[in-house]
Structures are given as structure tokens and as C-alpha cells.
């Protein structure tokens, strides 16, 4: 079966988690016997470092504005309709994909949704909120956009044939916004597709690696990695760390850089934490892997409650126990491999850091639970990708039968 995956770009040098998810999806669908072609719509940003097992077509949409994406995608879908049996598109294209089907497009479309809609209000809860994004004019534009998407564009999205979601909290968020696919049995929870088996093999990691290096003495290394932008929670973790009584037992490593880096550095200085916190800046994948091999606890301090994080899945592949906010997408992915804290509560996060940092046996058990969770039906790519392939095949067969 000919499957066309449409995504923003293939930037293997500087791209984020979405590139990993898309590439893994393409490789797995190809391995499962499908003829896979990937179309990039912002191809000027492609950074393909080595030959890929699937075909790549470079298209170009005018800009990242919603209307440009909607009509640009409509053009691309029509252009390749005679070559594809099924389309698989990224979540930010859901309106264009649904409009294609509403206007009589014959090829079925599955949409993978792993992010929020840009029309939704920001949920940063951060000292970074003094940015231009909070201005009155931008707030007014956001409200207008929300109204248009909620009452007009969501009708287009409901024309999609199927949607997959990283976690049930994100799925419910879309349901609340008006997406009706779940009510008719056209959705599936698949976690964030992450090649944990490959990563483990490439880095010499086994399910016992963490437990063999688990510490009974010495400093506990805490890690958080990400781009220093509003909502990531660097300020939150630093503030929580400042409340730990036995700081000499810990080493906090914060990798990454970004527009708010100066604010992060200033907060560390203001709280007199310079001797406890390391800021290596932006690092290569190989350097991050080396740090992960020495990390004792991974922290995802603050994130939108309905989103997941590939950084968390990566830490789990290395068998690292984690601490994440309770009751959201991160806790869903981590399952029993984490401790949780009350969202927005720095005192609770500090307490969980002290608890896990001082408990050798608990860290060993949570590490063991990483691999149990990674092999579950709702997060393991090894189990979800065959389901996606079957869904695409069924959709294609149904469409062909309908148009005979």
C-alpha cells in the first residue's frame, strides 16, 4: 500500500522530538510492508544527513500562517491523490486535511496529533510571562482566532478519517474543543513514538544498566533538558531546588539554551545556587547521551498538563526514574516509573526530590518500571505501529470500495 506522510520538515541536525516521531513512523510503516513517501512542506529547513529508507519529496508552502497551511496542504493533497492510497499528516494540518475530505477528496487521511492548537490560551505559569505574547493586541487576536477555529475550522477537522493522540488528556482537550472523532470510534492513543529499543542498543543500555550504577553514596545528579523558553519550567525547578535542605547531596544539570537563558542564569545567581547548578548550554546528541548515562533522576518540572514529552521517553529508555506533575500527559507516559508532585507546587516538587534522592531501593524499582511501561500497548511503538498500519490499510480498502 502506498502511504504518503506529510510533515513540516526533516531536520535531523537541529530538529526536535517531532522529527524523531515522524521518522520512526515512516521507518516502521515501511518495515511493515508499505511503500512510504514523506512530503515536507517547509523544505527549506530540511537537514537530511544520510540516506533514508523511504522516499522524500520536497514541497513548499508559502508560510506557517494558518490559512497558508490550510490551502497549501489542500493543493499538495490534490496533487498526490492519484499516487497515494492513504495520507498520514501532522496534527497542525488537521484543518487542511479535513477540508480536503469535505470537498470530496478520495484518499483517506489519518492525523497524528501531539501538540496543542495555537488558538488555545498559553499555560506557562512562569516568570517568563512578561513577553510580548501577553500584550492586549495579541490577546485580542488570540480570542478572535479561537472563535474562528472553534466554530468554523473544527468542522473541517471533523472530516478526517482517523486521528491518533499521544495521550488521553490531549485527546480530551480536542474533544472539548469540538473534535468528534472519538465519539465515532475514530481515535487511538499511541504515546509519543520513540525508538527506545534502538536507542538502548546504540548506547549499550540494558534493563539492568541503571540498577548496576545506582548510588548508595555520592551526589545525586538531577537532569532537565530543553529549550529555555516560556512554559518549560526552568524557573520552577530552580525555585524548587532552592527549597531542598540537603543541597550538598545533589547536582542539578540544566542543558539547553534559548531566549530566556539570561533570566535562568539570573535566577540561579539570585538564589545563591551557582555552586549546585551546571548549565552546559546547547549540547550534541552524543553529549546528552553521555549525561543521561550518569543521571540519577530526570525531572520534567512544568509543562502543559495535556501534553507529553519525548525527553521523558528518552530518559525512560535509559532507565532513569523521573519526577513529573501529577494528573497529565507526562504522568500518563511515565506510569509507575515516576514520582509525581502537585502541579505548580514547588514545595511538593522539593519534597519529592528529597524523597527519591535519598531512597536507593525506590530509584531501582522505578528504573525497573521504565521498561515495563515502555512495552505497554498504549505507548510502545512496537505495538502501536502495526495498529496504525492496519488502520491505514482498512481506510484505503474502504475508500477504494466506495469509489468503485
N, C-alpha and C positions, 0 to 999 in steps of 0.2 A: 504494500500500500504506500502511496506517495503522500508523505506528510510534510507540510511547509510550516516551519516555526518562524514566527515574526517577532523580532526583538529590537531593542534600541540600538545596541552596538555590541561588538566583540572586542572588548578592551582587556586583554589578558595581562597587560603590564600594570595598568593603574585602575582597572575596573573593580567594583565592589562585589558583594555577595550575589547580586542578581546575575552576574556573568557566570559565576560558578553554577548556579541553579540551572540556567538555560543550557550551558554547555553539557552538564550532566544529563539533562533531559534529552538533548539531541543524541548524545552518545548511546544512552540506554534504549531509546526508541529505535535507533539504528541496529543495535545489538539484538533487539527483539525481532528483527526481520523486516523493518520498514525502510523504505527509501526516503531518507531525510534530507531536506534542504532548509538552510537557515537564511532568512532575509533580514538584513539590518537596515533600519530606516534612517538612522543618523550615522551613515557610514564614514563620514569624515573623522569620527572618533575611534574607528577600528584600530586595534593594535594586535594583529594576529602574528604571534611569534614563531609558530611552527605549523606544518601541515595538519589539517584537521580531517577526521574520518568522514565528515559529512560535507556536502556542497554548501558554498556560501555565495549569496547574491547580494550585491551592494546597491541598495536603493537610497533615495534621499528625499526626506520630507522637509519642507521649507523651514519650519521652526518647531519648537517644543510647545507652542501655544495650542490650546485645546482644539480650536477649530481647524488649525493646520493639520494636527494629528488625525482628527476625525475624517476630513475629506482626503488627506493624503493616504491614509490607510485604505479608505474606500477605493481609491484609484489602484492601489497595489493589489488588493484582494481581487478586484475585477481583472487585472492584468494577468494574474496567475491562476484564475479559476479553472481554466481548461487543462492545467497541468497538475493540479492538486486534488487528492481525494479527501483531505481534511486539513484545516488550518489550526494551528496552536499559537495563540497570541498572548503577549504580556498584559497584565491587568490594566495598565494605564491606557490601553487601546480598547477597552470594553465597549465604549460608546460607538466607535467606528465599526467594530466587528459586529455589534448588534444591528447597527443601521444597514450594513451590507445585507444581512439576512432579512431585515424588514423590507428592504427594497427588492427582494426576490433573488438574492444571491444563492446559488445552488449548492455551494460547498459548505459543509457543516463546520462550526467553529467552537473550539474549546479554549477557554480563557483561564490562565493561571494568575490568581490574584494574591499578591504577597505584600501589598502596600496600601496605605490609606489613600483616599481621594484628596486631591489638593484643595477642594472646596471645603473640606471639613476644618473646623477650628483647630489651631495648634494646641497641643497639650504638653508644653515644655516644663512648666513648674520650675523655672530656673532663673538664676540671676541674669541670664542672657536675654531676658525679655525686653531689654531696653533697645532692641534693634528696630530698624525701620519697618519690620513686618507688623509691628504693633501700632502703627500710625492710624489715624482716623480714616484717611483716604483708602488705605489698603484694607482696613476693616470693612469699609462700605463695599468695596469691590468684592471682597470675600463673601459677604452676605448676598450680594446680587448673584454671584456665581453659584452659591449654594442653592438658591431658589431655582435657577435655570436647570442645574443638574438634577436636583431632586424632583422637579415637576415636569421636565421635558426630556432631558438626556437619559434618565433612568429607564424611560420607555424604550429607547433604543437598546439599552443593555439587556433588557428582558427578552430581546430577540435572539440572544446567544443560545447555543445548543447545550452547553455544559460549562461549569466553572469549577476549578479546583482552588482550595484555600490552604494556607499554611497552618491555620489553627481555627478552632470553632469560635473564638472570640472575634476574630476578624470577619468570619462568615456572618456572625450575628450582626456585626456593625453594618454590613452591606444589606442584610435583611431589613434592619431598622430603617435604612435609607431608601428602601423600596425595591431592592432586587428580589425577584420572586422565584428564582430558580430552585432554591432549596425546597419550597413548598410543593414542587412537582417532581422531586427526586432527581434533580439535575446538578447536584454538587457532590464533592468528595473532599475530605480532609487528607492532606498528604504531607504535612510538615514542611520544612524547608529542605528541598532535595540537596543533600550534601554527601559527597563521595567519601564517607568515613572509612570504608574498607581500604580504598586506595591510599588515603592519607596515612592511615596506620601502617600500611606496608612500606610506603616510601620513607617513613620516618622511623622505622624499626620499632613501632609501638605494638605491644601485645596487651591483652586484657589484664595482665599482671604487672605491667610496667610501672604504673603509678604506685601500686601497693609495695613493690620491691624498693622503691625510693622514698616511701613515706617516712616522714621525720618524727622521731620521738624527742629530739633535741635540735637546737638551732633555730634561726629565724624562719618564720613562715612567709613565703612570697605570695603576695596578693597581686592579681593582674586584672587590668581592664584595658581594652584596646578599641580604639575607634577614632573617628574624625572629631575634632574639637569644635563642635557646632552646638547651637541651642538644642536642648532636649536630650542630649546624650547622657548627661548626668555626671560629668566630671566634677562639677562643683558639689554635687550631692555626696559623692563618695569621699571627697576630700574632707568635707564637713563631718561626715560620719566617722572617718578615721581619726579626726581630731578629738573625738569623744572617747576613744579607746584608752583605757587606763594603763595597760601594759604595752605601750607602743614599741618598746625596745625588742619585743618578741616578733615584730613584723617588719616587712619590707614591701612597700607599695610601689608597683611599677605601672605607669600610665603611658602606653605607647600611642603614637599618633600626633597629628598636628592639625591646624585649621585656623579659621579666622578668630576664634576665641582663645587661642593659646596664651596670649598675654594675660587675659583675665584668670586663666587657670594658674599660671605662674604667680600672679599677684596674690591669689587666694592662699596658695601654699606658703608664701612668704608671710602674709598677714597672720596665719595660724601657727607660725613658727614650726613648720613641718619639713623644712629643707633637708634635714638630715635623715628623714624617713622615706621621702618620695623620690623616685627616679623618673625622669622624663627623657627617654631616648629619642623622642621625636618620631618622624616617619621612618619606618624600617622595612627592609625587604621581607618577602615571604620566608626566605630561609632563616633570616634573623628572628622573625617571630616564632618560627617553629622551634628554634633553639631555646627561646624564652619559655615557650609552652612546656618543653621537656623539664623545666626546672620550677614551674609554677605549682604551688600547693593549693591555692583557691582562686577560682575565677569569679569575678563579680560583674554582674550586669546591673548597675545601680538604678537606672531610671530610663524608662522607655515608654512609648505609648502602650497602654495596657492591652490593646488588641493586636499588637504586633509581636513577631518573633524576632530572632537574631541568628544569623549564620555564625557569628562569632561564638555564640553559646554552643552550637552544634560542633564547631571546631574544637572547642575546649573539651567537650564530651568525648570526641574521638581520641583525645589524648588521655582520657580517663580522669580528668580534673573535676573534683566536686565543685559545685557552684553555689552562689547565693544570689537570689533573684527576687523581684517583687512578687507577692502572692496574687493569686486570682486572675492571671492574664496569660498572654501568649507565651511568655518566657517560662513560666511555671508549667505550662502545658507541655512544652518541648522537653524540659528537664525532667519532668516526672518525679520519681523518687531519688534522683541523683543530686538533689539540691536541698538547701535550707531556704526558707522564704522569710521575708520581712514585710511589714505593713507598708504598702506603697506611700511614699512621701514622708516616712518616719525615719529620720536619721538616727535617732536613739535606738530604734529596733534593729536597724542595719548594724550599728556598732555592737550591739549585744550579740547578734548572730555571728559577726566576725570573731569576737572573742570566744564564743562557744565552739565554733568549728576549728578555730586556730589552736585551741587547747585540747582537742579530742582526737587523738591518733586513730582510735578504732572507728569513730564516726566518719572520718575522712576516708578510711579504707572501704567502709561499707558503701558510702556514696559513690566512690570510684567504681566499685563493682556494679552499682545500679546504672551507671552511664551506659554500659554495653547491653544491659537488659532493655533499657529504654530505646536505644538506637536500633534495636532489632524488632520493635513493635510495629504492628500493621499500619498505624497512622502516622509514622514518622520515617520509617525505613524506605529509602529509595528502591532497595532490592525487592520490596513487596509492593510499593505503590506504582512503580513504573509499568509493570505488567498490567495492572488495572487500567492505567491511562491508555496504554496501547490498545487494550481490548475495547475501551470506551470509544476511542477514535475509529477503530475498525467497525464497531456496531453503528456509529453515527454515519460513517461513509456508506455502509451497506444499506442502511435505511434511506439515505438520501438518493442513492442510485435507483433503488426500487421505486421510490416516489416519482422520479423523473423519467422512468422508462415509458 
